[in-house]
Amino acid sequence: MGFFEDLHDRIVSVDSVVCVGLDPDPGRLPVAVREAELPRWAFNRRIIDKTAPYAAAFKPNVAFYEDPAGWRALGETIAYAAGKGIPVILDAKRADIGNTARRYARLLDGETYGVKADAPNAITVNPYLGEDALQPFLDLDDRGVFVLCRTSNAGGEDLQDLELDSGERVYERVADLAVQWNRRNNVGLVVGATATDELATIRERAPSLPFLVPGVGAQGGDAEAAVTHGVVDGVGLVNASRSIIFAGETTETPFDEAAGAAARRLRDGLNRFR
Amino acid sequence: MGFFEDLHDRIVSVDSVVCVGLDPDPGRLPVAVREAELPRWAFNRRIIDKTAPYAAAFKPNVAFYEDPAGWRALGETIAYAAGKGIPVILDAKRADIGNTARRYARLLDGETYGVKADAPNAITVNPYLGEDALQPFLDLDDRGVFVLCRTSNAGGEDLQDLELDSGERVYERVADLAVQWNRRNNVGLVVGATATDELATIRERAPSLPFLVPGVGAQGGDAEAAVTHGVVDGVGLVNASRSIIFAGETTETPFDEAAGAAARRLRDGLNRFR
């Protein structure tokens, strides 16, 4: 089965398009896990336990794991989510050329993490270097590849919104390219929820590609637009990271229970628009 | 001192603009280092020893170190080059948003590598997410930030060569943006040696930014154009990776000596155009 078929099944079974971003910023980890051998993993495990009933997928961002202990924590996290049958999207935003691109594709190989880990099921990639830089990912039939199209940050305008001589924007051309690159039905797009108009435009250009939509949580994006345009044929994801995993910072509730409650609220909020 | 001042001094002292790419593909490591505790580090150490007299800088590509042992090998490599006073450019091609971008900036923090390592002196970044995604790197006065502009791969055309309504190409606009982002005299550009015409065009638009030019080795780019356009006010780098570090594969010479000889030949070849 392909990644998006697995994801579809998961979305149906939990009745949720919530993707929980596992970005365990060491400076924000609760006291309860700071003394653990691998604090990021101890944190993630408890977050996964409480948010799993509402999570269509988990999305660890590699930036939070780039050190020796971090790679182990990431491997344990991937394996644990896989053990629960929940898809994992590695938010890596990678791209490089030739033999280096092939090396980066090992991010989708369980051995990379130094534990007997299952591999991530999907990855995010950056389109600036073009198709051949992404080929080693695109060639994997059973994994998903989410191409950055229009990102949720202010600087997303700098390049992505430039107008081409054809009258299109750069991000529109990226959507077209992603449609071309989708020879194995394994390509999706990353489109920020803060870019409401762009969500609609990109959906028109890439009518069948599932979106991964970040930016509805701490970044304050538009949940209705995220669901309406991001989900196609029942497949698509709306991601929140800090607003779920650090929900306990402002309550007396244990951090994992607060995260579970935040994930449930987001699921319910998003389901109003499905 | 800023990165480019340090780099200038190094270029003068070794009379070389050669950057040696440390991409220790595990499948190609020579027998002599395969049994070492950290084979990639054992390989790099010997490569550094023999190529240092001809190297203005070393450039490890992070793709070859993304696993627990890899981060240690990378840390040792950075520390060893630093101990010899040779600048290290981390080829990471990173970019991400907000708190994640700040986290990625820790790639320029020695602690990240799990050894008491010196930090890398510079990094490569991807411009697709715009300025704020690069801000944590751009804010570092004493480090260099090489922005991908026109890459050396075939797919570099897919986005980078698109024509804007202003008549410019996307890569030209990226060069303009990089000039704007250069508020601390710490920004350079990555321009592939396989893009000969683009090297000249980009030099016109960014007259004072040093280039890091890959693609003259295994990729067969134009060495004269790389030097003529890539070096400005005596600062710029021409990178070769596989053609130096794996030079021993086709000779009876020990791998490190073959690498040293290849680095020396490249230095001499490039110096004809300086």
Interface residues (C-beta under 8 A of the other chain):
Chain A: D23 D25 N61 A63 F64 E66 D67 P68 A69 W71 R72 K93 R94 A95 D96 I97 G98 N99 T100 A101 R103 Y104 R106 L107 E111 T112 Y113 G114 N126 P127 Y128 L129 G130 E131 D132 A133 L134 L148 T151 S152 N153 A154 G155 G156 E157 D158 L159 Q160 L162 E163 L164 D165 G167 V170 R173 V174 L177 Q219 R242
Chain B: D23 D25 N61 A63 F64 E66 D67 P68 A69 W71 R72 K93 R94 A95 D96 I97 G98 N99 T100 A101 R103 Y104 R106 L107 E111 T112 Y113 G114 N126 P127 Y128 L129 G130 E131 D132 A133 L134 L148 T151 S152 N153 A154 G155 G156 E157 D158 L159 Q160 L162 E163 L164 D165 G167 V170 R173 V174 L177 Q219 R242
